[in-house]
Amino acid sequence: MDEMTPEQQIVHKFKKVKRQFWRVSIPVWVALIGIMILFNSPYKSEFEDSAFVLILPLAALAGVFYIFKIWRCPSCDKYLGKNINPTFCNKCGVKLK
């Protein structure tokens, strides 16, 4: 079995982080769009007493915090910033792809 070099391990870990990022980001965006639609809806009054009005924003907020927690460099553990497709870490310079 082939052993991975440290560089390959970092690239492999980053691929996992990126998959996790997208698995969380897509539902968060859907929730945020749902919130905007809900609060701009003419039927808003029907939902105001619903637990949905509280749960949806809290779920979106939890997702955003989780994204900030996982979107880190596998080498130095620093936040990767706003770029959703980085090729290297802006902090330590390690190659991510």
N, C-alpha and C positions, 0 to 999 in steps of 0.2 A: 504494500500500500504506500502511495506517495505521501510524504510529509510536506505540509505547506510551509513556505517561508513566512517569516513574520509579516512581510508586505502582503502576501496572499491572504494571511489570516485577517489582517486589517480590512482588506477589500471584501472578504467574505462576511466579516462582522458588519461592515457598512451596508452590504446588500440586505442583511437581516433587519437592520435599523430602518432602512428605506422602505422595505415591505411593511414593517410595523407602522411606520409613519403614515403610509397610504391607507392602511386598514383602519386607522383611527381618523385621519383627516377627512376622508370622504363622508363618513357618517356625521362628523362635526359640521361640515359644510351643508349637508342636507338639513341638519337640525337648525342651523343658523338661517337658512333660507325659509324653513318652516316657521321659525319665529317671526321673520319679517312678514311672511304672508299672513300668519295668524293675527299679528297686531295691526295689520293694515286691512284686514278683512271687514266687510260690512257685517259679518256674523260674529264679530269679536265678543259681543256681549254674551253670546251663548257659551263661550269657552272661559269667561272670566272666573267662574267659580270652580273650574275644573283643575284637577291636580296636574293635568297636562301642561297648563300654563306655567306651573312651577318646575315641573320635572324636565321639560325640554330645555329651558335655559340653563338649568343646573347640569344637565348631561353635556350640553355644549361646552360649558365652562370647565367641567371636569376633563373633557376631551382636549381642550386647549392646554390645560396645565399638564396633562399627560404628554402631549406633543413636545412641550418645552422640556420635559424631563427626559424623553428618549432621544431627541434630536441633538445628539452629542457625538463628538469624534470618538471612534473606538480606541484611539491611541492616547489622547490627552484628556478626554472626557469634558472638553469645553463645548459650549453651545455652538452649533454650526451656522447660526445666523438665518437670514431670511431666504437665502438661495435654496430652492428645493432640489437642485441638481448639482451639488458641488463636486468638483473633481479632486479637490484637495482641501485640507483643513486650513482655515485662515489663521489659526493660532499656532499650530506646531508645524504646518506645511506637509504633513504626511499625505501620500497619494491615497485617494478613496476609491478610485476606479482603475 
